[in-house]
Amino acid sequence: MAELTIDAVVFDVLGTLVDEPAGLRAGISALDPSSNLDAPGTERLLLLWQRHIEREQRRIVDGDRPYLPSDALDREAAEVVARAAGAEDPGAVATPDAVESLARAARRLPPWPDTVAGLARLAGHFPLIGLSNASRTALLELNAHAGLRWHQALSAEDAGTYKPDPAVYRLAVTVARLPPERLLMVAAHAWDLRGAQALGLRTAYVARPVGDPPAPSDRFDLSAEDLADLAGQLGVS
């Protein structure tokens, strides 16, 4: 798009660059090796985890709960899942160490197949900023595990809230020292892009199996099948 002039690219991480459900499924499956949970059971527990995180982050954004970093919310979600797993399979016993390991599964998430090469390709042409709801510590481990390449990684912890609160997107604007319209926010979640759009950032939707697709009323600047497609649309060879 000729009218799109970008000086830096801001990336969501969870779901956009890493397959969060896949990592959490692995953690749930390892919760108790003796568990008789089948695949549908694992999916039910995964949904419990996701609903807990989404609900509690929303409560924090709405001011109904004091801020807690993602590490603490992941620990809560792990406890919720462990209790539910025990109710579903009374023979399964999750030790405190197993629950802690499950909580840390949120930091051991595999990258999508195009992520590492796509970031490397874009990094040669734009400053890349990671902007995640993950805590500083979780983001550090997540980046290392998935092999993500950044020029700067920013955590919502620095804003004391979670996306889509404008304060989180403002972190990227402040660090880049650029007008918001010169930053391109890339995400697989339409709700995330709407939050960035409200602060004036340009937006690019990247399709992922676990994302939040755009609604008919959404008007994002770019829509890409993957990072290679995004790079091509940005004129990166």
C-alpha positions in Angstrom: 0.0 0.0 0.0 1.7 3.2 -1.2 0.0 5.4 1.4 1.3 3.3 4.3 4.6 4.8 5.6 6.0 2.8 8.5 9.1 3.5 10.5 8.8 0.6 13.1 6.8 -2.6 13.5 5.2 -3.6 16.7 4.2 -7.3 17.2 1.8 -9.0 19.6 3.5 -12.2 20.8 1.0 -14.7 22.3 -1.0 -16.3 19.5 0.5 -14.1 16.8 4.1 -15.3 16.9 3.8 -18.4 19.2 1.2 -21.1 19.3 -0.1 -20.6 22.8 -2.7 -23.3 22.9 -0.1 -25.9 21.7 2.2 -25.1 24.6 -0.5 -25.1 27.2 -1.9 -28.4 25.9 1.6 -29.9 26.4 1.7 -28.6 29.9 -1.8 -29.9 30.7 -0.9 -33.3 29.4 2.2 -33.4 31.6 0.2 -32.4 34.7 -0.1 -36.0 35.8 1.3 -38.8 33.6 -1.2 -41.2 35.1 -4.1 -39.1 34.1 -6.7 -40.7 31.8 -7.7 -37.4 30.2 -8.6 -37.8 26.6 -8.2 -35.1 23.9 -11.6 -33.6 24.6 -10.8 -33.5 28.3 -7.6 -31.6 27.5 -9.5 -29.1 25.4 -11.9 -28.5 28.2 -9.1 -27.8 30.6 -7.4 -25.5 28.0 -10.7 -23.6 27.7 -10.8 -23.2 31.5 -7.3 -21.8 31.5 -8.1 -19.3 28.7 -11.3 -18.2 30.2 -9.6 -17.5 33.6 -6.8 -15.5 32.0 -9.2 -13.5 29.8 -11.6 -12.8 32.7 -9.0 -11.7 35.2 -7.1 -9.5 32.7 -10.4 -7.8 31.8 -11.1 -7.3 35.5 -7.7 -5.6 35.9 -8.3 -3.4 32.8 -11.7 -2.4 34.1 -10.3 -1.5 37.5 -12.1 -4.3 39.3 -8.9 -6.0 40.5 -5.5 -4.6 41.4 -2.8 -5.3 38.8 -1.0 -8.7 39.0 1.6 -9.8 36.4 0.9 -12.6 34.1 3.0 -15.0 36.2 0.5 -14.7 39.0 -2.5 -15.1 36.7 -0.8 -18.2 35.1 -0.4 -19.7 38.6 -4.0 -19.1 39.3 -5.0 -20.7 36.0 -2.8 -23.7 36.7 -4.5 -24.2 40.0 -7.9 -24.0 38.4 -6.9 -26.5 35.8 -5.4 -28.9 38.3 -8.5 -28.9 40.5 -10.7 -29.5 37.4 -8.4 -32.3 36.2 -8.7 -34.0 39.6 -12.5 -33.7 39.5 -12.5 -35.2 36.0 -10.1 -38.0 36.9 -10.1 -38.7 40.6 -7.1 -41.0 40.2 -5.0 -38.1 39.0 -2.9 -36.3 41.6 -1.2 -33.0 40.7 1.6 -32.2 43.1 2.6 -28.6 43.9 5.6 -29.0 41.6 3.4 -30.3 38.8 1.1 -27.3 39.2 4.1 -24.9 39.1 5.4 -26.6 36.0 2.0 -26.2 34.4 2.1 -22.5 35.2 5.5 -22.2 33.5 4.1 -23.9 30.4 2.9 -20.4 29.4 6.6 -19.6 28.9 7.4 -22.6 26.7 5.3 -21.9 23.6 6.4 -23.0 20.2 6.8 -20.5 17.4 4.6 -20.7 14.3 6.6 -22.2 11.4 7.0 -18.8 9.6 7.8 -16.8 12.8 11.6 -17.0 13.1 12.4 -16.5 9.4 9.7 -13.8 9.1 11.1 -11.7 12.0 14.6 -12.1 10.7 13.5 -10.9 7.3 11.6 -7.8 8.7 14.4 -7.0 11.2 16.7 -6.1 8.4 14.4 -3.3 7.3 12.5 -2.1 10.4 13.0 -1.7 14.1 11.0 -4.5 15.6 9.2 -4.1 19.0 7.5 -6.9 20.8 4.5 -5.8 22.9 3.1 -8.5 25.1 0.7 -9.0 28.0 3.3 -11.5 29.3 5.3 -10.3 32.3 8.9 -9.1 31.9 10.2 -12.4 33.2 7.8 -14.5 31.2 8.5 -12.5 28.1 12.3 -13.1 28.5 11.9 -16.8 28.8 9.3 -17.0 26.1 11.5 -15.1 23.6 14.4 -17.3 24.4 12.4 -20.5 24.1 10.8 -19.6 20.8 13.9 -17.9 19.3 12.2 -14.6 18.8 14.3 -11.7 17.4 13.6 -8.2 18.7 15.2 -4.8 18.8 13.1 -4.1 21.9 10.7 -6.3 23.9 8.1 -4.5 26.0 5.8 -6.0 28.7 2.4 -4.8 29.7 3.8 -5.1 33.2 5.6 -1.7 32.6 2.1 -0.1 32.2 0.6 -1.9 35.2 -2.4 -3.1 33.1 -3.1 -5.3 30.1 -4.0 -4.8 26.4 -6.3 -3.4 25.1 -5.7 -0.6 27.7 -4.2 2.3 25.7 -1.4 2.6 28.3 0.1 -0.6 26.9 0.3 0.6 23.3 1.6 3.9 24.5 4.7 2.0 25.7 5.7 1.3 22.1 5.0 4.9 21.0 7.1 6.2 23.9 10.1 3.9 23.2 10.0 4.5 19.4 9.6 8.3 19.8 7.5 8.3 16.7 4.0 9.5 15.9 1.6 6.6 16.4 0.7 6.6 12.7 4.3 5.7 11.9 4.1 2.4 13.9 2.5 -0.7 12.5 0.8 -3.0 15.1 0.8 -6.6 13.9 -1.5 -9.1 15.6 -3.7 -12.2 15.0 -6.3 -10.7 17.3 -8.8 -8.2 16.0 -9.5 -6.9 19.6 -5.7 -6.2 20.0 -5.6 -4.3 16.7 -8.7 -2.2 17.6 -6.9 -1.2 20.8 -3.8 -0.1 18.9 -6.0 1.6 16.3 -7.7 3.7 19.0 -4.4 5.2 19.9 -3.6 6.0 16.2 -1.3 3.1 15.3 -1.6 1.6 11.9 -2.7 -2.1 11.9 -2.0 -5.4 10.2 -3.9 -8.6 10.8 -2.0 -11.8 10.4 -4.2 -14.9 10.2 -3.5 -17.7 12.7 -5.6 -20.8 13.6 -6.0 -19.5 17.2 -6.6 -15.8 16.5 -9.5 -13.5 16.7 -10.6 -12.8 13.1 -11.7 -9.3 12.1 -15.4 -8.5 12.2 -17.1 -7.2 9.0 -16.9 -3.7 10.5 -13.1 -3.8 11.1 -10.9 -1.7 8.8 -7.3 -2.6 9.2 -4.5 -1.3 7.0 -3.2 -4.7 6.0 -4.3 -8.3 6.1 -1.7 -11.1 5.6 -1.7 -14.9 5.5 1.6 -15.1 7.4 4.8 -13.1 8.1 6.2 -13.8 4.6 3.0 -12.3 3.1 3.2 -9.4 5.5 6.9 -8.7 4.5 6.0 -8.8 0.8 3.2 -6.3 1.4 5.6 -4.0 3.2 8.1 -4.2 0.3 10.6 -6.3 2.1 12.4 -8.7 -0.2 
